[in-house]
Amino acid sequence: MGIIFYEASRGIDDSPLITHWETKSISRETTFQVDVKDWQVIAKNLAELTREVVADMRQQGHKAKTVTIKIRFSDFQTYNQGEDNPGAYRLRRRNSKGRLCLPEAD
């Protein structure tokens, strides 16, 4: 096992080069330059990112199995919320704490 790590750390690898692979995920992200507390600003950006991902999926002929939202705060706390559902999604704000919730199929 040690020889594998030794060679890998030096870029020594004679396995065949794979230049084509099946896409497993499509994603978009954005980083705000300042902290944003306005839900409308966040929702607008999320909607735009969603449109971009959906456009890519349609162009490539893919369908979604899982939708996941990742939010990272300025202190790098990260929250993920995902849901498996092949139906159409819409994002909505579900509770008074502003918790981003995924969604019911339309």
Backbone torsions as a table, in degrees:
resi	resn	phi	psi	omega
1	MET	NA	-36.5	-178.5
2	GLY	-60.8	-37.0	-179.6
3	ILE	-64.3	-34.9	179.1
4	ILE	-62.1	-46.9	179.6
5	PHE	-67.5	-38.3	179.3
6	TYR	-59.4	-49.8	-178.4
7	GLU	-69.7	-41.6	-179.9
8	ALA	-61.1	-39.7	-178.7
9	SER	-68.2	-16.1	178.6
10	ARG	-107.1	8.8	177.9
11	GLY	75.6	18.1	180.0
12	ILE	-91.6	114.0	-177.9
13	ASP	-160.2	114.6	-179.0
14	ASP	-102.2	18.0	175.6
15	SER	-73.0	155.5	-176.9
16	PRO	-63.6	144.6	179.1
17	LEU	-79.2	124.9	178.9
18	ILE	-99.6	118.9	-176.3
19	THR	-107.7	-7.1	179.9
20	HIS	-136.1	135.8	178.0
21	TRP	-148.6	160.4	-179.7
22	GLU	-79.2	132.9	178.2
23	THR	-66.6	129.3	179.5
24	LYS	-103.7	-22.5	-179.9
25	SER	-153.8	155.7	175.8
26	ILE	-130.1	132.6	-177.0
27	SER	-147.1	164.2	173.2
28	ARG	-142.5	152.1	174.2
29	GLU	-150.9	160.5	176.1
30	THR	-143.0	151.8	176.0
31	THR	-120.0	123.7	176.3
32	PHE	-77.9	139.4	-178.8
33	GLN	-73.7	-23.4	176.8
34	VAL	-131.8	158.3	177.6
35	ASP	-61.5	134.6	-178.6
36	VAL	-116.2	123.7	179.0
37	LYS	-111.8	-7.9	-177.8
38	ASP	-82.4	113.8	-177.9
39	TRP	-56.9	-37.3	-178.2
40	GLN	-63.2	-39.9	178.6
41	VAL	-65.0	-44.2	179.4
42	ILE	-64.0	-45.9	-179.1
43	ALA	-62.4	-40.7	179.5
44	LYS	-62.5	-44.8	178.7
45	ASN	-65.9	-40.9	178.4
46	LEU	-62.8	-40.5	178.7
47	ALA	-63.4	-41.1	179.8
48	GLU	-66.3	-43.5	177.6
49	LEU	-61.8	-40.0	178.9
50	THR	-63.1	-44.5	178.1
51	ARG	-58.4	-40.8	-179.5
52	GLU	-64.6	-43.6	179.4
53	VAL	-65.0	-44.2	179.9
54	VAL	-62.2	-40.7	178.4
55	ALA	-61.9	-43.3	177.5
56	ASP	-62.6	-43.0	-179.7
57	MET	-61.8	-44.7	179.9
58	ARG	-63.6	-44.0	-178.9
59	GLN	-61.3	-36.6	-178.3
60	GLN	-91.9	-2.5	177.7
61	GLY	74.7	27.4	-179.9
62	HIS	-97.6	157.0	172.3
63	LYS	-121.5	152.8	-178.2
64	ALA	-86.7	138.7	171.0
65	LYS	-103.5	-43.2	-178.4
66	THR	-130.5	137.5	174.1
67	VAL	-114.9	128.2	-179.4
68	THR	-130.7	136.2	174.6
69	ILE	-111.2	132.3	177.1
70	LYS	-119.8	129.2	177.1
71	ILE	-122.7	129.5	178.3
72	ARG	-122.6	128.2	-179.2
73	PHE	-90.0	171.0	-175.6
74	SER	-60.7	-25.3	177.0
75	ASP	-88.7	10.2	177.6
76	PHE	70.8	11.9	169.2
77	GLN	-66.1	133.2	-175.6
78	THR	-123.3	134.7	178.3
79	TYR	-124.3	133.8	176.6
80	ASN	-119.7	140.7	172.8
81	GLN	-139.8	125.4	-178.5
82	GLY	-135.1	161.7	179.1
83	GLU	-150.3	134.4	173.4
84	ASP	-88.4	121.6	178.9
85	ASN	-170.1	117.8	-177.4
86	PRO	-76.3	-3.9	-178.9
87	GLY	-74.8	177.7	176.8
88	ALA	-74.4	140.2	-177.1
89	TYR	-108.2	149.9	166.0
90	ARG	-140.2	141.9	-179.5
91	LEU	-90.6	142.3	177.7
92	ARG	-147.1	157.1	177.8
93	ARG	-92.5	120.8	-169.1
94	ARG	-99.6	-29.5	-175.5
95	ASN	-135.1	170.0	-173.7
96	SER	-69.9	-15.8	178.1
97	LYS	-83.0	-0.8	179.4
98	GLY	76.2	18.5	178.9
99	ARG	-61.6	125.9	178.2
100	LEU	-74.6	121.3	-174.8
101	CYS	-121.7	143.2	174.4
102	LEU	-98.5	151.7	-90.3
103	PRO	-144.1	160.1	178.8
104	GLU	-96.7	148.2	174.9
105	ALA	-68.5	143.4	178.1
106	ASP	-71.9	NA	NA
